[in-house]
């Protein structure tokens, strides 16, 4: 271990290489290349992604929402809406929304819920009420 007196604590100015790397990284981020790389890294390749086509067979079918110890609210899948793709990277799914209606009058809070599909798979989705009485919900998938 070096004695403290031999350690140079004076601030150093960046090298030309460090400046070029930093400038190149900043330019890539400004050009949107950084966001695409981040988005590509966020895609989970271990499980198949849910798409609008994953839900279309369940239109007019009933889904159960897990409720911790309480009754399991039933929602009817009314519609699958495709959303505008915009400038999304090609490896990301097309965005879509599900429109659901409460069948038993139970009001859900706007948060992530575990939902059982008619094929008995469980999916986590963020449900948001879209009507004042809390009987219609939207689940957006981006």
C-alpha positions in Angstrom: 0.0 0.0 0.0 1.3 3.4 -0.9 1.7 6.0 1.7 -0.8 8.9 1.4 2.0 11.4 0.6 2.8 9.6 -2.7 -0.8 9.5 -4.0 -1.5 12.3 -6.5 -4.8 13.9 -5.5 -4.7 16.8 -7.9 -7.6 16.9 -10.4 -6.6 15.7 -13.9 -7.9 17.2 -17.1 -9.5 14.6 -19.5 -7.4 13.1 -22.3 -8.3 13.8 -25.9 -9.5 10.1 -26.2 -11.9 10.6 -23.2 -13.3 13.8 -24.8 -13.8 12.1 -28.2 -15.6 9.1 -26.5 -17.8 11.4 -24.5 -18.7 13.5 -27.5 -19.5 10.4 -29.6 -21.7 9.0 -26.9 -23.5 12.4 -26.5 -24.0 12.6 -30.3 -25.4 9.0 -30.4 -27.9 9.8 -27.6 -29.0 13.0 -29.3 -29.5 11.1 -32.6 -31.7 8.6 -30.7 -29.3 5.7 -31.1 -28.9 5.4 -27.4 -32.7 5.0 -26.8 -32.9 2.3 -29.4 -30.1 0.4 -27.9 -31.6 0.6 -24.4 -35.0 -0.5 -25.8 -33.4 -3.4 -27.5 -31.7 -4.5 -24.3 -35.0 -4.2 -22.4 -36.8 -6.8 -24.5 -37.0 -10.0 -22.6 -36.2 -12.8 -25.0 -36.9 -15.6 -22.6 -40.7 -15.5 -22.7 -42.8 -14.7 -25.8 -44.2 -11.1 -25.8 -47.9 -10.6 -25.6 -49.2 -8.9 -28.7 -52.7 -7.7 -29.8 -53.1 -11.1 -31.5 -52.5 -12.8 -28.1 -55.7 -11.2 -26.8 -58.0 -11.2 -29.9 -59.3 -14.8 -29.3 -60.5 -13.6 -25.8 -62.7 -10.7 -27.0 -66.2 -11.1 -25.4 -64.7 -13.6 -22.9 -64.2 -13.2 -19.2 -61.0 -12.6 -17.3 -60.5 -13.0 -13.5 -58.5 -10.5 -11.5 -56.6 -11.8 -8.5 -57.6 -10.1 -5.3 -55.6 -10.8 -2.2 -58.0 -12.7 0.0 -61.1 -11.0 -1.4 -63.6 -11.9 -4.2 -62.0 -12.2 -7.7 -63.5 -9.5 -9.9 -64.6 -10.6 -13.3 -63.8 -8.4 -16.4 -65.1 -8.9 -19.9 -62.6 -8.1 -22.7 -64.6 -5.8 -24.9 -62.0 -4.6 -27.5 -58.4 -4.9 -28.5 -57.2 -1.5 -29.9 -54.0 -1.2 -32.0 -52.1 2.0 -31.2 -49.8 4.1 -33.4 -46.3 2.6 -33.8 -44.5 5.9 -34.1 -40.7 5.7 -34.3 -40.4 2.6 -32.2 -37.5 0.2 -32.9 -38.6 -2.7 -35.1 -37.7 -5.3 -32.4 -40.4 -3.9 -30.1 -44.0 -5.1 -30.3 -46.7 -2.9 -31.8 -48.4 -1.0 -29.0 -52.0 -1.9 -28.2 -54.7 -1.5 -25.5 -57.4 -3.7 -24.0 -60.7 -2.3 -23.1 -62.4 -4.2 -20.3 -65.8 -3.9 -18.5 -66.5 -4.9 -14.9 -69.1 -7.6 -14.7 -69.8 -7.7 -11.0 -69.6 -4.0 -10.0 -66.3 -4.4 -8.0 -64.2 -1.3 -8.5 -60.4 -1.9 -9.0 -57.7 0.6 -8.2 -55.4 1.9 -10.9 -52.4 -0.4 -10.5 -50.8 -3.6 -11.7 -53.1 -6.6 -11.3 -52.6 -10.3 -11.9 -55.2 -11.3 -14.4 -56.2 -14.9 -15.4 -57.0 -15.3 -19.1 -59.6 -17.7 -20.4 -56.8 -20.2 -21.3 -55.9 -20.2 -17.6 -52.6 -18.3 -18.0 -51.9 -15.5 -15.6 -50.7 -12.1 -16.9 -49.8 -9.0 -15.0 -51.3 -5.9 -16.5 -51.7 -2.3 -15.4 -55.5 -1.5 -15.3 -56.7 2.0 -15.3 -60.3 3.1 -14.9 -61.5 5.1 -17.9 -65.0 5.9 -16.7 -66.0 7.9 -13.6 -68.0 5.0 -12.1 -65.0 2.6 -12.4 -66.8 0.0 -14.6 -64.6 0.3 -17.6 -60.8 -0.2 -17.7 -57.9 0.1 -20.1 -54.7 -2.0 -20.0 -52.0 -0.4 -22.3 -49.2 -2.5 -23.7 -46.3 -0.4 -25.1 
